[in-house]
Amino acid sequence: MRAVEVIAKKRSGHELTEAEIRFLIEGYTKGELPDYQMSAWTMAVFFQGMSFRETGFLTRAMIDSGDVLHLEGVPGPLVDKHSTGGVGDKVSLVLAPLAAACGLRVPMMSGRALGHTGGTLDKLDSIPGFTTALSQEKIREGLKTVGYIMTGQSKEVVPADRLLYALRDVTATVESVPLITASILSKKFAEGAEALIFDVKAGRGAFMDTREKAQALAVSLVETARSLGRKAVAVLTDMGQPLGRMTGNFLEVEESVLCLRNQGPADLMALTYRQVAWMLVAGGVVKTVDEGETLARKKLEDGSALKKWEESVAFQGGDVKLLNAQIGVRRAKFHGEVKAGGSGWHGGWDALECGLAATALGAGRNTKEDAVLPDVGLEFLAKRGDPIEKGKGVLKVWADSQAKLEETLSRLEKAWTLSATEPASEPLVLGEVTAL
């Protein structure tokens, strides 16, 4: 088999066989295929696309390029969740302990922030003593004793994905739906999940900025998972507005703890309950989403989810007592407010601008090498639909320098609108795609 023939076949719009796709992935991972040929193939995929069957072949070849998490002996059901990323999206921190409290085992392998969206691992790193670098033995122990773990991808898991992503990043092929799908699914299935729930975000603050693009990715994820014999559900959610009240690393940990104490904001909790409910359906714990939401609310309200969270923090090396003492008081040194210039109703935040501003403060990173600051961020005092009084604060900013504070305040004064009339409510869940 010759790489140039496989590239030409895809360039001409034909479906590749499993053997042809495996030939490319294995050759590239071993260093036998040069970057220029793999770049030509990814560009061909970008323009010609792939069938769900092809995408399944690609996913399987990528899984087989490295180690997988061996979870034999861990009682199921093993169900995980993946978000395509958004501003203020800390759902995973609340969802994992809540799902575990409902009887699921959640092997959650997460990533770091890049661009304007936050990373789960960076948030967890802000917890005193917490470590996400876990051995396979530690992961298995945590799933058995606590019910969930939160860890990062090791260098040995799906090496083909790291190589391909780096190549796509510099060849303008990142936005290919089949390549995105294979990247996400290969990592999630390599971690041992038997079923997956996807939070596919759409809107100004999302990677997929339109509902149509998000729908295409949701269908690809679910149908490719189906082709691999796995259960999957995609929930399309709005990212036109930041999620919850906090954006930042420790700030989002704090908000997650408040959620687990049953003090969370309505939008964040509604989305969490919905996704946990689908996880419970996919795992066979309940038969309907309504039953799942009822069980999830019960386990949060009776303190079971909070107990799981504290068990997990302690298991992964965190100092629970110190963490709880920092809630409400741990902040960067410099702070200020954006105040309303008039009265009316909040017309909404520009989610992308808020995410970029948080990144500029140091809450995120523009390159993989950038360091993040745990204590900077944004606190939304008002959101879309809230009544506004002139002179009242609508946003707090926490920064590590006066210069960054002033720059961010000036920037975010223009990142929201004041409406003379109350804006119509907008749905948080835009649609759902299932393969159960």
Secondary structure, 3 states (H helix, E strand, C coil): CCHHHHHHHHHCCCCCCHHHHHHHHHHHHCCCCCHHHHHHHHHHHHHHCCCHHHHHHHHHHHHCCCECCCCCCCCCCEEEEEECCCCCCCHHHHHHHHHHHCCCEEEEEECCCECCECCHHHHHHCCCCCCCCCCHHHHHHHHHHCCEEEEECCCCECHHHHHHHHHHHCCCCCCCHHHHHHHHHHHHHHCCCCEEEEEEEECCCCCECCHHHHHHHHHHHHHHHHHCCCEEEEEEEECCCCCCCEEEHHHHHHHHHHHHCCCCCHHHHHHHHHHHHHHHHHCCCCCCHHHHHHHHHHHHHCCHHHHHHHHHHHHCCCCHHHHHHHCCCCCCCEEEEEECCCCEEEEEECHHHHHHHHHHHCCCCCCCCCCCCCCCEEEECCCCCCEECCCCEEEEEEECCHHHHHHHHHHHCCCEEEECCCCCCCCCEEEEEEEC
